[in-house]
Amino acid sequence: MVVLEGGAGKRVPTVRDNSNRLARAGAALIRVNVDHPGVPSGGRDRIGVRGGVRETLLAIDAAAARLRQAGS
């Protein structure tokens, strides 16, 4: 399972707390946030990305497209 949390800053603790709980249970966590992208320690499958959600998802999509083209 992968949790992709987008834009839930410190003003939305219920979302962050739920994501952290799932990460402690073994889910990978990708947290995208302009101001507070930090992830809890204790796991290698936790990534914090500083940026806007839309821009980050577009960048991920572009990178995936390049990888698909390189593998063709």
MMTF fields as JSON, N, C-alpha, C and O atoms, coordinates in Angstrom:
{
  "mmtfVersion": "1.0.0",
  "mmtfProducer": "UNKNOWN",
  "numBonds": 287,
  "numAtoms": 288,
  "numGroups": 72,
  "numChains": 1,
  "numModels": 1,
  "chainsPerModel": [1],
  "groupsPerChain": [72],
  "chainIdList": ["A"],
  "bondAtomList": [4, 2, 8, 6, 12, 10, 16, 14, 20, 18, 24, 22, 28, 26, 32, 30, 36, 34, 40, 38, 44, 42, 48, 46, 52, 50, 56, 54, 60, 58, 64, 62, 68, 66, 72, 70, 76, 74, 80, 78, 84, 82, 88, 86, 92, 90, 96, 94, 100, 98, 104, 102, 108, 106, 112, 110, 116, 114, 120, 118, 124, 122, 128, 126, 132, 130, 136, 134, 140, 138, 144, 142, 148, 146, 152, 150, 156, 154, 160, 158, 164, 162, 168, 166, 172, 170, 176, 174, 180, 178, 184, 182, 188, 186, 192, 190, 196, 194, 200, 198, 204, 202, 208, 206, 212, 210, 216, 214, 220, 218, 224, 222, 228, 226, 232, 230, 236, 234, 240, 238, 244, 242, 248, 246, 252, 250, 256, 254, 260, 258, 264, 262, 268, 266, 272, 270, 276, 274, 280, 278, 284, 282],
  "bondOrderList": [1, 1, 1, 1, 1, 1, 1, 1, 1, 1, 1, 1, 1, 1, 1, 1, 1, 1, 1, 1, 1, 1, 1, 1, 1, 1, 1, 1, 1, 1, 1, 1, 1, 1, 1, 1, 1, 1, 1, 1, 1, 1, 1, 1, 1, 1, 1, 1, 1, 1, 1, 1, 1, 1, 1, 1, 1, 1, 1, 1, 1, 1, 1, 1, 1, 1, 1, 1, 1, 1, 1],
  "groupList": [{"groupName": "MET", "atomNameList": ["N", "CA", "C", "O"], "elementList": ["N", "C", "C", "O"], "formalChargeList": [0, 0, 0, 0], "bondAtomList": [1, 0, 2, 1, 3, 2], "bondOrderList": [1, 1, 2], "singleLetterCode": "M", "chemCompType": "L-PEPTIDE LINKING"}, {"groupName": "VAL", "atomNameList": ["N", "CA", "C", "O"], "elementList": ["N", "C", "C", "O"], "formalChargeList": [0, 0, 0, 0], "bondAtomList": [1, 0, 2, 1, 3, 2], "bondOrderList": [1, 1, 2], "singleLetterCode": "V", "chemCompType": "L-PEPTIDE LINKING"}, {"groupName": "LEU", "atomNameList": ["N", "CA", "C", "O"], "elementList": ["N", "C", "C", "O"], "formalChargeList": [0, 0, 0, 0], "bondAtomList": [1, 0, 2, 1, 3, 2], "bondOrderList": [1, 1, 2], "singleLetterCode": "L", "chemCompType": "L-PEPTIDE LINKING"}, {"groupName": "GLU", "atomNameList": ["N", "CA", "C", "O"], "elementList": ["N", "C", "C", "O"], "formalChargeList": [0, 0, 0, 0], "bondAtomList": [1, 0, 2, 1, 3, 2], "bondOrderList": [1, 1, 2], "singleLetterCode": "E", "chemCompType": "L-PEPTIDE LINKING"}, {"groupName": "GLY", "atomNameList": ["N", "CA", "C", "O"], "elementList": ["N", "C", "C", "O"], "formalChargeList": [0, 0, 0, 0], "bondAtomList": [1, 0, 2, 1, 3, 2], "bondOrderList": [1, 1, 2], "singleLetterCode": "G", "chemCompType": "PEPTIDE LINKING"}, {"groupName": "ALA", "atomNameList": ["N", "CA", "C", "O"], "elementList": ["N", "C", "C", "O"], "formalChargeList": [0, 0, 0, 0], "bondAtomList": [1, 0, 2, 1, 3, 2], "bondOrderList": [1, 1, 2], "singleLetterCode": "A", "chemCompType": "L-PEPTIDE LINKING"}, {"groupName": "LYS", "atomNameList": ["N", "CA", "C", "O"], "elementList": ["N", "C", "C", "O"], "formalChargeList": [0, 0, 0, 0], "bondAtomList": [1, 0, 2, 1, 3, 2], "bondOrderList": [1, 1, 2], "singleLetterCode": "K", "chemCompType": "L-PEPTIDE LINKING"}, {"groupName": "ARG", "atomNameList": ["N", "CA", "C", "O"], "elementList": ["N", "C", "C", "O"], "formalChargeList": [0, 0, 0, 0], "bondAtomList": [1, 0, 2, 1, 3, 2], "bondOrderList": [1, 1, 2], "singleLetterCode": "R", "chemCompType": "L-PEPTIDE LINKING"}, {"groupName": "PRO", "atomNameList": ["N", "CA", "C", "O"], "elementList": ["N", "C", "C", "O"], "formalChargeList": [0, 0, 0, 0], "bondAtomList": [1, 0, 2, 1, 3, 2], "bondOrderList": [1, 1, 2], "singleLetterCode": "P", "chemCompType": "L-PEPTIDE LINKING"}, {"groupName": "THR", "atomNameList": ["N", "CA", "C", "O"], "elementList": ["N", "C", "C", "O"], "formalChargeList": [0, 0, 0, 0], "bondAtomList": [1, 0, 2, 1, 3, 2], "bondOrderList": [1, 1, 2], "singleLetterCode": "T", "chemCompType": "L-PEPTIDE LINKING"}, {"groupName": "ASP", "atomNameList": ["N", "CA", "C", "O"], "elementList": ["N", "C", "C", "O"], "formalChargeList": [0, 0, 0, 0], "bondAtomList": [1, 0, 2, 1, 3, 2], "bondOrderList": [1, 1, 2], "singleLetterCode": "D", "chemCompType": "L-PEPTIDE LINKING"}, {"groupName": "ASN", "atomNameList": ["N", "CA", "C", "O"], "elementList": ["N", "C", "C", "O"], "formalChargeList": [0, 0, 0, 0], "bondAtomList": [1, 0, 2, 1, 3, 2], "bondOrderList": [1, 1, 2], "singleLetterCode": "N", "chemCompType": "L-PEPTIDE LINKING"}, {"groupName": "SER", "atomNameList": ["N", "CA", "C", "O"], "elementList": ["N", "C", "C", "O"], "formalChargeList": [0, 0, 0, 0], "bondAtomList": [1, 0, 2, 1, 3, 2], "bondOrderList": [1, 1, 2], "singleLetterCode": "S", "chemCompType": "L-PEPTIDE LINKING"}, {"groupName": "ILE", "atomNameList": ["N", "CA", "C", "O"], "elementList": ["N", "C", "C", "O"], "formalChargeList": [0, 0, 0, 0], "bondAtomList": [1, 0, 2, 1, 3, 2], "bondOrderList": [1, 1, 2], "singleLetterCode": "I", "chemCompType": "L-PEPTIDE LINKING"}, {"groupName": "HIS", "atomNameList": ["N", "CA", "C", "O"], "elementList": ["N", "C", "C", "O"], "formalChargeList": [0, 0, 0, 0], "bondAtomList": [1, 0, 2, 1, 3, 2], "bondOrderList": [1, 1, 2], "singleLetterCode": "H", "chemCompType": "L-PEPTIDE LINKING"}, {"groupName": "GLN", "atomNameList": ["N", "CA", "C", "O"], "elementList": ["N", "C", "C", "O"], "formalChargeList": [0, 0, 0, 0], "bondAtomList": [1, 0, 2, 1, 3, 2], "bondOrderList": [1, 1, 2], "singleLetterCode": "Q", "chemCompType": "L-PEPTIDE LINKING"}],
  "groupTypeList": [0, 1, 1, 2, 3, 4, 4, 5, 4, 6, 7, 1, 8, 9, 1, 7, 10, 11, 12, 11, 7, 2, 5, 7, 5, 4, 5, 5, 2, 13, 7, 1, 11, 1, 10, 14, 8, 4, 1, 8, 12, 4, 4, 7, 10, 7, 13, 4, 1, 7, 4, 4, 1, 7, 3, 9, 2, 2, 5, 13, 10, 5, 5, 5, 5, 7, 2, 7, 15, 5, 4, 12],
  "groupIdList": [1, 2, 3, 4, 5, 6, 7, 8, 9, 10, 11, 12, 13, 14, 15, 16, 17, 18, 19, 20, 21, 22, 23, 24, 25, 26, 27, 28, 29, 30, 31, 32, 33, 34, 35, 36, 37, 38, 39, 40, 41, 42, 43, 44, 45, 46, 47, 48, 49, 50, 51, 52, 53, 54, 55, 56, 57, 58, 59, 60, 61, 62, 63, 64, 65, 66, 67, 68, 69, 70, 71, 72],
  "secStructList": [7, 3, 3, 3, 3, 3, 1, 7, 7, 6, 6, 7, 2, 2, 2, 2, 2, 2, 2, 2, 2, 2, 2, 2, 6, 6, 7, 3, 3, 3, 3, 3, 3, 1, 1, 7, 7, 7, 7, 7, 1, 1, 7, 1, 1, 3, 3, 3, 3, 3, 1, 7, 2, 2, 2, 2, 2, 2, 2, 2, 2, 2, 2, 2, 2, 2, 2, 2, 2, 2, 2, 7],
  "xCoordList": [0.842, 0.0, 0.892, 1.93, 0.463, 1.153, 0.145, -0.937, 0.506, -0.317, 0.305, 1.462, -0.451, -0.014, -0.832, -2.014, -0.179, -0.853, -0.483, 0.696, -1.463, -1.189, -1.832, -3.055, -0.989, -1.471, -2.022, -2.542, -1.924, -2.444, -1.357, -0.555, -1.343, -0.328, -0.625, -1.467, 0.06, -0.106, -1.457, -1.833, -2.18, -3.525, -4.564, -5.714, -4.158, -5.071, -4.456, -4.044, -4.392, -3.683, -4.334, -3.636, -5.626, -6.267, -5.763, -5.556, -5.563, -5.063, -3.627, -3.285, -2.788, -1.378, -1.257, -0.446, -2.054, -2.004, -2.392, -1.768, -3.413, -3.841, -2.76, -2.495, -2.138, -1.055, 0.117, 0.689, 0.475, 1.566, 1.243, 2.115, -0.005, -0.423, -0.291, 0.194, -0.717, -0.6, 0.861, 1.215, 1.712, 3.143, 3.75, 4.566, 3.367, 3.88, 3.419, 4.091, 2.263, 1.73, 2.343, 2.028, 3.223, 3.921, 3.67, 4.305, 2.765, 2.509, 3.644, 4.256, 3.915, 4.838, 4.096, 2.883, 4.824, 4.207, 4.935, 6.152, 4.174, 4.682, 3.862, 2.651, 4.527, 3.836, 4.285, 5.469, 3.325, 3.601, 2.989, 1.782, 3.852, 3.362, 4.346, 5.559, 3.835, 4.682, 5.476, 6.666, 4.841, 5.481, 5.981, 6.999, 5.283, 5.6, 5.61, 4.694, 6.637, 6.678, 7.329, 7.469, 7.719, 8.439, 7.65, 6.427, 8.365, 7.748, 8.344, 9.459, 7.615, 8.15, 9.36, 9.441, 10.276, 11.449, 11.068, 9.976, 11.979, 11.751, 11.425, 11.206, 11.387, 11.096, 11.761, 11.864, 12.208, 12.869, 11.87, 12.232, 10.627, 9.601, 8.759, 7.537, 9.434, 8.746, 9.475, 10.664, 8.734, 9.341, 8.553, 7.329, 9.259, 8.646, 9.055, 10.242, 8.087, 8.353, 7.856, 6.672, 8.764, 8.366, 7.897, 8.68, 6.608, 6.07, 4.561, 3.932, 3.995, 2.557, 2.145, 2.911, 0.951, 0.477, 0.358, 0.843, -0.275, -0.477, 0.861, 1.061, 1.761, 3.059, 3.843, 4.512, 3.766, 4.489, 3.932, 4.693, 2.612, 2.012, 2.321, 2.559, 2.32, 2.682, 4.136, 4.447, 5.023, 6.433, 6.603, 7.396, 5.874, 5.932, 5.424, 6.016, 4.336, 3.78, 4.77, 4.934, 5.423, 6.402, 7.589, 8.071, 8.065, 9.188, 8.789, 9.582, 7.571, 7.114, 7.01, 7.334, 6.564, 6.47, 7.853, 8.026, 8.836, 10.216, 10.741, 11.416, 10.439, 10.883, 10.215, 10.852, 8.933, 8.221, 8.834, 9.019, 9.148, 9.732, 11.118, 11.483, 11.894, 13.249, 13.214, 14.133, 12.153, 12.043, 11.445, 11.413, 10.972, 10.324, 11.338, 10.969],
  "yCoordList": [-1.165, 0.0, 1.234, 1.274, 2.232, 3.513, 4.601, 4.671, 5.436, 6.583, 7.798, 8.13, 8.452, 9.698, 10.81, 10.988, 11.545, 12.617, 13.935, 14.276, 14.666, 15.902, 17.105, 17.195, 18.028, 19.311, 19.356, 20.39, 18.276, 18.262, 18.767, 17.989, 20.054, 20.646, 20.409, 19.583, 21.123, 20.946, 21.443, 21.187, 22.146, 22.609, 21.498, 21.658, 20.375, 19.242, 18.024, 17.074, 18.047, 16.964, 15.598, 14.586, 15.53, 14.216, 13.466, 12.254, 14.166, 13.519, 13.061, 11.918, 13.948, 13.604, 12.461, 11.553, 12.503, 11.437, 10.091, 9.073, 10.082, 8.836, 8.313, 7.111, 9.212, 8.807, 8.235, 7.215, 8.889, 8.405, 7.03, 6.165, 6.832, 5.537, 4.444, 3.353, 4.723, 3.735, 3.449, 2.307, 4.472, 4.267, 3.382, 2.511, 3.591, 2.738, 1.292, 0.363, 1.109, -0.232, -0.899, -2.048, -0.166, -0.781, -0.165, -0.567, 0.796, 1.427, 2.384, 2.984, 2.518, 3.56, 4.89, 4.945, 5.953, 7.274, 8.28, 8.441, 8.954, 10.072, 11.284, 11.335, 12.249, 13.449, 14.64, 14.971, 15.281, 16.442, 17.662, 17.72, 18.64, 19.834, 20.971, 20.762, 22.152, 23.314, 23.695, 23.995, 23.688, 24.184, 23.096, 23.279, 21.972, 20.946, 19.548, 18.764, 19.222, 17.914, 16.817, 15.682, 17.147, 16.177, 14.91, 14.936, 13.802, 12.504, 11.94, 12.302, 11.064, 10.475, 9.586, 8.945, 9.559, 8.696, 7.252, 6.964, 6.363, 4.964, 4.077, 2.879, 4.623, 3.784, 4.326, 5.539, 3.433, 3.895, 4.186, 4.791, 3.775, 3.992, 5.222, 5.211, 6.287, 7.533, 8.679, 8.907, 9.391, 10.44, 11.729, 11.743, 12.805, 14.117, 14.943, 15.046, 15.531, 16.339, 17.756, 17.965, 18.727, 20.121, 20.661, 20.795, 20.968, 21.508, 21.45, 20.926, 21.999, 21.931, 20.56, 19.888, 20.158, 18.823, 18.683, 17.707, 19.639, 19.544, 19.483, 18.632, 20.375, 20.417, 19.134, 18.631, 18.609, 17.378, 16.193, 15.386, 16.084, 14.972, 15.073, 14.055, 16.284, 16.445, 16.042, 15.427, 16.385, 16.004, 14.492, 13.916, 13.844, 12.381, 11.742, 10.781, 12.269, 11.736, 11.886, 10.965, 13.03, 13.257, 12.309, 11.77, 12.101, 11.188, 9.75, 9.014, 9.355, 8.008, 7.828, 6.761, 8.857, 8.785, 8.623, 7.851, 9.351, 9.206, 7.793, 7.228, 7.225, 5.867, 4.852, 3.905, 5.059, 4.159, 4.234, 3.209, 5.445, 5.62, 5.002, 4.405, 5.143, 4.58, 3.055, 2.409, 2.489, 1.032, 0.418, -0.806, 1.238, 0.722, 0.228, -0.237],
  "zCoordList": [0.0, 0.0, 0.0, 0.66, -0.752, -0.79, -0.434, -1.016, 0.513, 0.87, 0.194, 0.45, -0.655, -1.281, -0.643, -0.938, 0.229, 0.959, 0.307, 0.219, -0.143, -0.846, -0.193, -0.081, 0.234, 0.709, 2.117, 2.536, 2.853, 4.224, 5.165, 5.684, 5.372, 6.234, 7.701, 8.053, 8.533, 9.971, 10.467, 11.611, 9.621, 9.987, 9.837, 10.247, 9.25, 9.053, 9.744, 9.077, 11.072, 11.777, 11.624, 11.695, 11.42, 11.309, 10.08, 10.142, 8.967, 7.755, 7.976, 7.672, 8.502, 8.739, 9.743, 9.559, 10.796, 11.801, 11.198, 11.498, 10.352, 9.717, 8.772, 8.735, 8.01, 7.112, 7.903, 7.518, 9.004, 9.855, 10.436, 10.51, 10.845, 11.401, 10.355, 10.656, 9.132, 8.062, 7.735, 7.442, 7.782, 7.534, 8.617, 8.316, 9.863, 10.948, 10.784, 11.234, 10.135, 9.911, 8.672, 8.361, 7.966, 6.841, 5.481, 4.506, 5.38, 4.092, 3.74, 4.623, 2.467, 2.01, 2.09, 1.885, 2.386, 2.527, 1.655, 1.749, 0.807, 0.027, 0.448, 0.228, 1.049, 1.542, 0.704, 0.661, 0.039, -0.798, -0.115, 0.124, 0.195, 0.858, 0.633, 0.665, 0.409, 0.151, 1.39, 1.29, 2.554, 3.776, 4.719, 5.385, 4.783, 5.782, 5.165, 5.412, 4.362, 3.715, 4.569, 4.114, 5.782, 6.605, 6.861, 7.002, 6.92, 7.195, 8.48, 8.856, 9.153, 10.387, 10.101, 9.053, 11.03, 10.88, 11.162, 11.653, 10.847, 11.178, 10.0, 10.179, 8.811, 7.655, 6.411, 6.23, 5.56, 4.342, 3.241, 2.231, 3.405, 2.391, 2.714, 2.562, 3.164, 3.506, 2.817, 3.039, 1.978, 1.168, 1.362, 1.235, 1.669, 1.751, 0.549, 0.24, -0.129, -1.312, -1.039, -0.773, -1.107, -0.935, -2.276, -3.217, -2.348, -3.592, -3.601, -2.682, -4.656, -4.846, -5.356, -6.047, -5.018, -5.393, -6.913, -7.485, -7.556, -9.003, -9.736, -10.603, -9.391, -10.057, -9.811, -10.714, -8.604, -8.277, -9.051, -9.583, -9.118, -9.86, -11.354, -12.004, -11.901, -13.307, -13.548, -14.568, -12.619, -12.755, -12.664, -13.409, -11.766, -11.652, -12.942, -13.435, -13.486, -14.725, -15.879, -16.68, -15.967, -17.032, -16.894, -17.89, -15.658, -15.43, -15.786, -16.372, -15.433, -15.766, -17.283, -17.805, -17.981, -19.438, -20.062, -21.005, -19.535, -20.047, -19.806, -20.666, -18.653, -18.361, -19.288, -19.748, -19.556, -20.474, -21.874, -22.53, -22.329, -23.658, -23.73, -24.742, -22.655, -22.638, -22.653, -23.158, -22.099, -22.045, -23.292, -23.42, -24.213, -25.436, -26.43, -27.508]
}
